[in-house]
């Protein structure tokens, strides 16, 4: 099997691509629901409406894929410690 940078196999890269495709689809649906561009959800804005939509997108990506916090954080350009907080807040908003 071919080795990639940092000793990662092609299997890891394919899994990452699969998650990113699923994340992109889910994030696009959430962005459409909240009437904002996907780039805003993965961007740096801290406006309340954007944060609420971003947390919802993170929650939906996590519940659909079961991806780990690091993978979600990498896709949304956030620190991995934000993910558990976002999941908690999204669950609170849903109930």
MARPATOR-345713 format. One record per atom (N, C-alpha, C): residue number from 1; residue in three letters; atom name; z, x negated, y negated. Coordinates in pm, whole numbers, plus 50000, padded with zeros to 5 digits. Each point is the difference from the previous one (the first is absolute). Example, Ala and Ser with C-alpha at 12.3 -4.5 7.8 and 13.67 -1.06 7.14 Angstrom:
MARPATOR-345713
{pt 1 "ala" "N" {50780 48681 50569}};
{pt 1 "ala" "CA" {50000 50089 49881}};
{pt 1 "ala" "C" {50000 49910 49880}};
{pt 2 "ser" "N" {49928 50035 49895}};
{pt 2 "ser" "CA" {50006 49918 49881}};
{pt 2 "ser" "C" {50073 50077 49891}};
//
This chain:
MARPATOR-345713
{pt 1 "unk" "N" {50000 49916 50118}};
{pt 1 "unk" "CA" {50000 50084 49882}};
{pt 1 "unk" "C" {50000 49911 49876}};
{pt 2 "unk" "N" {49926 50040 49903}};
{pt 2 "unk" "CA" {49985 49923 49877}};
{pt 2 "unk" "C" {50129 50004 49918}};
{pt 3 "unk" "N" {50040 49885 49947}};
{pt 3 "unk" "CA" {50119 49992 49917}};
{pt 3 "unk" "C" {49960 50007 49853}};
{pt 4 "unk" "N" {50075 50075 49923}};
{pt 4 "unk" "CA" {49977 50012 49858}};
{pt 4 "unk" "C" {50105 49921 49924}};
{pt 5 "unk" "N" {49994 50003 49869}};
{pt 5 "unk" "CA" {50097 49931 49917}};
{pt 5 "unk" "C" {50141 50043 50039}};
{pt 6 "unk" "N" {50093 49910 49993}};
{pt 6 "unk" "CA" {50139 50023 50033}};
{pt 6 "unk" "C" {50020 50037 50147}};
{pt 7 "unk" "N" {49904 49968 50086}};
{pt 7 "unk" "CA" {50015 50022 50142}};
{pt 7 "unk" "C" {49991 50145 50044}};
{pt 8 "unk" "N" {49952 50088 49915}};
{pt 8 "unk" "CA" {49990 50141 50036}};
{pt 8 "unk" "C" {49874 50025 50080}};
{pt 9 "unk" "N" {50009 50084 50098}};
{pt 9 "unk" "CA" {49884 50030 50083}};
{pt 9 "unk" "C" {49915 50109 49937}};
{pt 10 "unk" "N" {49883 50020 50051}};
{pt 10 "unk" "CA" {49912 50106 49952}};
{pt 10 "unk" "C" {50059 50137 50021}};
{pt 11 "unk" "N" {50087 50014 50101}};
{pt 11 "unk" "CA" {50064 50128 50027}};
{pt 11 "unk" "C" {50086 50042 49881}};
{pt 12 "unk" "N" {50073 49907 49941}};
{pt 12 "unk" "CA" {50082 50029 49882}};
{pt 12 "unk" "C" {49912 50045 49885}};
{pt 13 "unk" "N" {49890 49932 49978}};
{pt 13 "unk" "CA" {49910 50035 49891}};
{pt 13 "unk" "C" {49940 50140 50020}};
{pt 14 "unk" "N" {49963 50033 50124}};
{pt 14 "unk" "CA" {49944 50133 50026}};
{pt 14 "unk" "C" {50104 50109 49975}};
{pt 15 "unk" "N" {50125 49975 50039}};
{pt 15 "unk" "CA" {50107 50098 49978}};
{pt 15 "unk" "C" {50022 50019 49850}};
{pt 16 "unk" "N" {49998 49890 49926}};
{pt 16 "unk" "CA" {50018 50009 49855}};
{pt 16 "unk" "C" {49887 50081 49937}};
{pt 17 "unk" "N" {49877 49976 50044}};
{pt 17 "unk" "CA" {49886 50075 49948}};
{pt 17 "unk" "C" {50012 50148 50034}};
{pt 18 "unk" "N" {50045 50030 50121}};
{pt 18 "unk" "CA" {50014 50140 50042}};
{pt 18 "unk" "C" {50102 50071 49912}};
{pt 19 "unk" "N" {50116 49935 49976}};
{pt 19 "unk" "CA" {50100 50059 49914}};
{pt 19 "unk" "C" {49947 50018 49859}};
{pt 20 "unk" "N" {49932 49899 49947}};
{pt 20 "unk" "CA" {49949 50010 49864}};
{pt 20 "unk" "C" {49900 50114 49986}};
{pt 21 "unk" "N" {49917 50023 50101}};
{pt 21 "unk" "CA" {49907 50113 49994}};
{pt 21 "unk" "C" {50075 50132 50000}};
{pt 22 "unk" "N" {50101 50013 50085}};
{pt 22 "unk" "CA" {50079 50122 50003}};
{pt 22 "unk" "C" {50077 50017 49870}};
{pt 23 "unk" "N" {50059 49893 49950}};
{pt 23 "unk" "CA" {50073 50007 49874}};
{pt 23 "unk" "C" {49908 50043 49886}};
{pt 24 "unk" "N" {49878 49946 49997}};
{pt 24 "unk" "CA" {49905 50034 49894}};
{pt 24 "unk" "C" {49965 50148 50005}};
{pt 25 "unk" "N" {49979 50054 50119}};
{pt 25 "unk" "CA" {49968 50143 50013}};
{pt 25 "unk" "C" {50116 50088 49954}};
{pt 26 "unk" "N" {50119 49967 50045}};
{pt 26 "unk" "CA" {50118 50080 49963}};
{pt 26 "unk" "C" {50026 49989 49851}};
{pt 27 "unk" "N" {49992 49880 49946}};
{pt 27 "unk" "CA" {50024 49980 49857}};
{pt 27 "unk" "C" {49897 50073 49916}};
{pt 28 "unk" "N" {49876 50005 50045}};
{pt 28 "unk" "CA" {49897 50074 49927}};
{pt 28 "unk" "C" {50032 50149 49997}};
{pt 29 "unk" "N" {50049 50054 50111}};
{pt 29 "unk" "CA" {50037 50143 50002}};
{pt 29 "unk" "C" {50117 50028 49906}};
{pt 30 "unk" "N" {50100 49912 50001}};
{pt 30 "unk" "CA" {50116 50019 49912}};
{pt 30 "unk" "C" {49957 49988 49854}};
{pt 31 "unk" "N" {49916 49902 49970}};
{pt 31 "unk" "CA" {49952 49981 49863}};
{pt 31 "unk" "C" {49924 50124 49953}};
{pt 32 "unk" "N" {49919 50057 50087}};
{pt 32 "unk" "CA" {49925 50120 49964}};
{pt 32 "unk" "C" {50096 50116 49975}};
{pt 33 "unk" "N" {50103 50012 50085}};
{pt 33 "unk" "CA" {50097 50108 49985}};
{pt 33 "unk" "C" {50074 49990 49866}};
{pt 34 "unk" "N" {50034 49877 49960}};
{pt 34 "unk" "CA" {50072 49978 49875}};
{pt 34 "unk" "C" {49907 49975 49881}};
{pt 35 "unk" "N" {49871 50009 50024}};
{pt 35 "unk" "CA" {49897 49984 49895}};
{pt 35 "unk" "C" {50013 49867 49924}};
{pt 36 "unk" "N" {49999 49891 50077}};
{pt 36 "unk" "CA" {50001 49867 49939}};
{pt 36 "unk" "C" {49921 49904 50088}};
{pt 37 "unk" "N" {49948 49893 49943}};
{pt 37 "unk" "CA" {49922 49904 50080}};
{pt 37 "unk" "C" {50089 49924 50099}};
{pt 38 "unk" "N" {49940 49957 50109}};
{pt 38 "unk" "CA" {50072 49923 50101}};
{pt 38 "unk" "C" {50055 49872 49940}};
{pt 39 "unk" "N" {49926 49939 49910}};
{pt 39 "unk" "CA" {50045 49874 49939}};
{pt 39 "unk" "C" {50133 50016 49929}};
{pt 40 "unk" "N" {50027 50118 49948}};
{pt 40 "unk" "CA" {50128 50024 49933}};
{pt 40 "unk" "C" {50114 50000 50102}};
{pt 41 "unk" "N" {49976 50057 50118}};
{pt 41 "unk" "CA" {50103 50005 50103}};
{pt 41 "unk" "C" {50037 49861 50051}};
{pt 42 "unk" "N" {49903 49911 50006}};
{pt 42 "unk" "CA" {50026 49865 50049}};
{pt 42 "unk" "C" {50026 49902 49886}};
{pt 43 "unk" "N" {50003 50052 49877}};
{pt 43 "unk" "CA" {50018 49915 49882}};
{pt 43 "unk" "C" {50145 49981 49964}};
{pt 44 "unk" "N" {50024 49965 49874}};
{pt 44 "unk" "CA" {50132 49960 49955}};
{pt 44 "unk" "C" {50069 50102 49910}};
{pt 45 "unk" "N" {49940 50114 49978}};
{pt 45 "unk" "CA" {50058 50100 49912}};
{pt 45 "unk" "C" {50134 50049 50054}};
{pt 46 "unk" "N" {50094 50021 49907}};
{pt 46 "unk" "CA" {50130 50053 50039}};
{pt 46 "unk" "C" {50023 50139 49941}};
{pt 47 "unk" "N" {49893 50064 49956}};
{pt 47 "unk" "CA" {50011 50137 49948}};
{pt 47 "unk" "C" {50049 50092 50111}};
{pt 48 "unk" "N" {50084 50094 49966}};
{pt 48 "unk" "CA" {50063 50086 50100}};
{pt 48 "unk" "C" {49900 50071 50089}};
{pt 49 "unk" "N" {49893 50053 49941}};
{pt 49 "unk" "CA" {49901 50073 50080}};
{pt 49 "unk" "C" {49928 49908 50097}};
{pt 50 "unk" "N" {49975 49878 49958}};
{pt 50 "unk" "CA" {49932 49902 50087}};
{pt 50 "unk" "C" {50094 49957 50112}};
{pt 51 "unk" "N" {50125 49974 49968}};
{pt 51 "unk" "CA" {50096 49957 50100}};
{pt 51 "unk" "C" {50019 50109 50106}};
{pt 52 "unk" "N" {50009 50125 49956}};
{pt 52 "unk" "CA" {50016 50111 50094}};
{pt 52 "unk" "C" {49881 50007 50096}};
{pt 53 "unk" "N" {49880 49987 49948}};
{pt 53 "unk" "CA" {49880 50003 50084}};
{pt 53 "unk" "C" {49995 49878 50091}};
{pt 54 "unk" "N" {50037 49883 49949}};
{pt 54 "unk" "CA" {49999 49877 50081}};
{pt 54 "unk" "C" {50099 50012 50116}};
{pt 55 "unk" "N" {50119 50050 49972}};
{pt 55 "unk" "CA" {50099 50017 50106}};
{pt 55 "unk" "C" {49950 50097 50106}};
{pt 56 "unk" "N" {49933 50105 49957}};
{pt 56 "unk" "CA" {49945 50097 50095}};
{pt 56 "unk" "C" {49892 49934 50086}};
{pt 57 "unk" "N" {49916 49918 49939}};
{pt 57 "unk" "CA" {49896 49930 50074}};
{pt 57 "unk" "C" {50061 49903 50100}};
{pt 58 "unk" "N" {50103 49928 49959}};
{pt 58 "unk" "CA" {50067 49907 50091}};
{pt 58 "unk" "C" {50059 50077 50118}};
{pt 59 "unk" "N" {50065 50112 49971}};
{pt 59 "unk" "CA" {50060 50081 50106}};
{pt 59 "unk" "C" {49894 50051 50098}};
{pt 60 "unk" "N" {49889 50050 49948}};
{pt 60 "unk" "CA" {49895 50053 50087}};
{pt 60 "unk" "C" {49935 49889 50083}};
{pt 61 "unk" "N" {49981 49883 49940}};
{pt 61 "unk" "CA" {49945 49887 50076}};
{pt 61 "unk" "C" {50095 49959 50111}};
{pt 62 "unk" "N" {50127 49994 49969}};
{pt 62 "unk" "CA" {50099 49960 50100}};
{pt 62 "unk" "C" {50011 50103 50113}};
{pt 63 "unk" "N" {50004 50128 49965}};
{pt 63 "unk" "CA" {50016 50102 50103}};
{pt 63 "unk" "C" {49875 50013 50088}};
{pt 64 "unk" "N" {49883 49974 49944}};
{pt 64 "unk" "CA" {49876 50012 50078}};
{pt 64 "unk" "C" {49977 49880 50091}};
{pt 65 "unk" "N" {50044 49881 49957}};
{pt 65 "unk" "CA" {49968 49879 50075}};
{pt 65 "unk" "C" {50121 49933 50064}};
{pt 66 "unk" "N" {50118 50021 49943}};
{pt 66 "unk" "CA" {50117 49929 50049}};
{pt 66 "unk" "C" {49997 49853 49966}};
{pt 67 "unk" "N" {49924 49964 49899}};
{pt 67 "unk" "CA" {49986 49860 49961}};
{pt 67 "unk" "C" {50133 49945 49948}};
{pt 68 "unk" "N" {50018 49870 50012}};
{pt 68 "unk" "CA" {50123 49937 49954}};
{pt 68 "unk" "C" {50000 49989 49847}};
{pt 69 "unk" "N" {50116 49972 49946}};
{pt 69 "unk" "CA" {50017 49997 49854}};
{pt 69 "unk" "C" {49916 49891 49934}};
{pt 70 "unk" "N" {49984 49888 50066}};
{pt 70 "unk" "CA" {49923 49890 49941}};
{pt 70 "unk" "C" {49852 50037 49986}};
{pt 71 "unk" "N" {49946 50068 50100}};
{pt 71 "unk" "CA" {49860 50040 49996}};
{pt 71 "unk" "C" {49977 50102 49889}};
{pt 72 "unk" "N" {50090 50096 49989}};
{pt 72 "unk" "CA" {49990 50100 49893}};
{pt 72 "unk" "C" {50012 49934 49863}};
{pt 73 "unk" "N" {50096 49911 49987}};
{pt 73 "unk" "CA" {50021 49932 49872}};
{pt 73 "unk" "C" {49878 49919 49960}};
{pt 74 "unk" "N" {49939 49933 50096}};
{pt 74 "unk" "CA" {49881 49921 49970}};
{pt 74 "unk" "C" {49887 50089 49951}};
{pt 75 "unk" "N" {49981 50116 50061}};
{pt 75 "unk" "CA" {49891 50088 49959}};
{pt 75 "unk" "C" {50024 50055 49859}};
{pt 76 "unk" "N" {50125 50037 49969}};
{pt 76 "unk" "CA" {50030 50060 49870}};
{pt 76 "unk" "C" {50036 49898 49893}};
{pt 77 "unk" "N" {49988 49870 50030}};
{pt 77 "unk" "CA" {50030 49893 49905}};
{pt 77 "unk" "C" {50143 50008 49948}};
{pt 78 "unk" "N" {50092 50026 50090}};
{pt 78 "unk" "CA" {50141 50012 49964}};
{pt 78 "unk" "C" {50083 49907 50087}};
{pt 79 "unk" "N" {50126 49983 49960}};
{pt 79 "unk" "CA" {50094 49923 50080}};
{pt 79 "unk" "C" {50043 50084 50120}};
{pt 80 "unk" "N" {50026 49936 50113}};
{pt 80 "unk" "CA" {50033 50074 50122}};
{pt 80 "unk" "C" {50131 50078 49987}};
{pt 81 "unk" "N" {50088 49961 49908}};
{pt 81 "unk" "CA" {50126 50071 49984}};
{pt 81 "unk" "C" {49983 50135 49934}};
{pt 82 "unk" "N" {49887 50024 49936}};
{pt 82 "unk" "CA" {49973 50130 49938}};
{pt 82 "unk" "C" {49971 50107 50105}};
{pt 83 "unk" "N" {49946 49963 50113}};
{pt 83 "unk" "CA" {49952 50096 50098}};
{pt 83 "unk" "C" {50110 50091 50054}};
{pt 84 "unk" "N" {50115 49948 50045}};
{pt 84 "unk" "CA" {50105 50092 50047}};
{pt 84 "unk" "C" {50047 50095 49890}};
{pt 85 "unk" "N" {50009 49950 49878}};
{pt 85 "unk" "CA" {50039 50086 49887}};
{pt 85 "unk" "C" {49896 50108 49977}};
{pt 86 "unk" "N" {49873 49965 50004}};
{pt 86 "unk" "CA" {49892 50097 49980}};
{pt 86 "unk" "C" {50002 50106 50110}};
{pt 87 "unk" "N" {50024 49958 50123}};
{pt 87 "unk" "CA" {50005 50097 50111}};
{pt 87 "unk" "C" {50116 50096 49981}};
{pt 88 "unk" "N" {50113 49948 49959}};
{pt 88 "unk" "CA" {50118 50086 49977}};
{pt 88 "unk" "C" {49972 50100 49888}};
{pt 89 "unk" "N" {49947 49952 49890}};
{pt 89 "unk" "CA" {49972 50088 49886}};
{pt 89 "unk" "C" {49894 50105 50033}};
{pt 90 "unk" "N" {49897 49964 50074}};
{pt 90 "unk" "CA" {49896 50095 50038}};
{pt 90 "unk" "C" {50057 50109 50090}};
{pt 91 "unk" "N" {50089 49961 50092}};
{pt 91 "unk" "CA" {50063 50099 50087}};
{pt 91 "unk" "C" {50090 50095 49919}};
{pt 92 "unk" "N" {50069 49946 49901}};
{pt 92 "unk" "CA" {50084 50084 49914}};
{pt 92 "unk" "C" {49915 50098 49919}};
{pt 93 "unk" "N" {49887 49953 49950}};
{pt 93 "unk" "CA" {49912 50086 49920}};
{pt 93 "unk" "C" {49940 50111 50085}};
{pt 94 "unk" "N" {49974 49971 50127}};
{pt 94 "unk" "CA" {49938 50098 50089}};
{pt 94 "unk" "C" {50098 50112 50035}};
{pt 95 "unk" "N" {50129 49968 50003}};
{pt 95 "unk" "CA" {50096 50104 50040}};
{pt 95 "unk" "C" {50060 50074 49885}};
//
